[in-house]
Amino acid sequence: MKEVLISLESIEKVRDFVNVIAKFNTDFDITSGTKDIDAKSIVGILTLNLAKPMNLIIHDSDKMDDIIRIYNHTEEICFDNDRIYLITG
């Protein structure tokens, strides 16, 4: 299991994020405060306060290299072992 900090400040970023992680056959959760949400659920994520950073829990850390590789090939999202960075431009 791996936990990283994410920031999803808009509906568009939530949509893009879910579209990327939906490609993986592993479980992802987002925790924010006392809430624990399925990270593949756009509706679930939208119930959270998007203004605050959230914790992404990746349950199959063996997939970490694949996840990083996919994120680093998108224009607005960069991922390393500690954090997801969403680039705004």
KEBA-365198 format. One record per atom (N, C-alpha, C): residue in one letter; x, y, z. Coordinates in steps of 0.2 Angstrom, whole numbers, plus 5000, padded with zeros to 4 digits. Atoms other than C-alpha are relative to their C-alpha. Last residue first. Example, Ala and Ser with C-alpha at 12.3 -4.5 7.8 and 13.67 -1.06 7.14 Angstrom:
! residues 2
S499649944999
S506849955036
S499650055003
A500449945000
A506249785039
A500450065000
This chain:
! residues 89
G499749955005
G499151344914
G499650044997
T500549955003
T498851234929
T500350054995
I499749945002
I499951084933
I499450044997
L500449995005
L499250944944
L500250074998
Y500149935001
Y500550874955
Y499650014994
I500349995007
I500350704962
I500050074999
R500549955001
R501450674977
R499850004993
D500249964994
D502750564986
D499350044999
N500150044995
N503350434973
N499750035006
D499450044997
D503150544959
D499849965006
F500150044994
F501650604948
F500749975002
C499350024999
C501450744935
C500049965007
I499950044994
I499750784928
I500749975001
E500149964994
E499350924916
E500149975007
E499849945000
E500050864900
E499950045006
T500549955001
T499950684902
T500250075001
H500149995007
H501350564900
H499450044998
N499449955002
N502050584918
N499950004992
Y500149934998
Y500350514924
Y500550054997
I500649975003
I500550354914
I499950075002
R499849995007
R502350324920
R499450034996
I499649955001
I501950354938
I500150014992
I500449944998
I500450234938
I500550074998
D500449995005
D501550104930
D499650065000
D499649985006
D502950124942
D499550014994
M499849934999
M501650124957
M500450024994
K500249965006
K500849964951
K500250075000
D499650035006
D501749854964
D499950044994
S499449965001
S501049974977
S500449984995
D499550055003
D499349884976
D500650044998
H499950064996
H498249974988
H500549954997
I499950055006
I498550154981
I500149935004
I499750064998
I497950274995
I499949954994
L500250055004
L497650454989
L500449935002
N499550065000
N497750575003
N499749954995
M500350064998
M496850745000
M500549945000
P499750065003
P497350924998
P499749945003
K499550034995
K496051055003
K500349944996
A499549944998
A495051164991
A500549975004
L499550005005
L494151004984
L500550065001
N499849935001
N493150985000
N500650004995
L499449974996
L492450814997
L500150074999
T500349984994
T490750764990
T500550025005
L500349935000
L491450784973
L499650015006
I499549954999
I492650634976
I499650075000
G499750004993
G491150524979
G500550055001
V500549974995
V490250584963
V500349995007
I500049935000
I491850554953
I499550035005
S500749985000
S492050374960
S500050084999
K500250015007
K493750294955
K499250034999
A499749955004
A494450364971
A499849994993
D499750035005
D493250264982
D500350054995
I500350015007
I493050374996
I500349964995
D499650055004
D493550375015
D499649994994
K500350045005
K492950525025
K500549964996
T500250064998
T493550575042
T499749964994
G500350004994
G494650715036
G499849935002
S500049934998
S494950685018
S499750015006
T500349994994
T495350505012
T500150085001
I499849934998
I495450454994
I499750015007
D500449974995
D495450264990
D500350075001
F499749934997
F496250174976
F499450035004
D500449964996
D495949984972
D500450075002
T499850004993
T496849894958
T499550055003
N500450054997
N496449854940
N500249995007
F499650054996
F497150014933
F499549955004
K499750045004
K496350114919
K500449945003
A500550055002
A495150194931
A500349954995
I499950064995
I496650284938
I499549954998
V499450035000
V496750394922
V500049945005
N499950035007
N494950434919
N500649975000
V500350065000
V494750474938
V500149964993
F499750044995
F496050604938
F499749935000
D499450035003
D495450684922
D500349955004
R500250055006
R493650694929
R500649974997
V500250064997
V494350764946
V499849954994
K499550034997
K495350894937
K499849935003
E499650035005
E493850944927
E500649965002
I500350065003
I492850964942
I500349974995
S500649985004
S494051084950
S499749934998
E500449944998
E495351094964
E499450014995
L500550005006
L496050914964
L499550065001
S500449945000
S497550914975
S499650004994
I500249985007
I498450744979
I499650075001
L500449945000
L499550684993
L499850024993
V499749935003
V500250514992
V499550055001
E500449944999
E499950345001
E500350064998
K499649935000
K500650184996
K499550055001
M500449945000
M500050005000
M500450065000
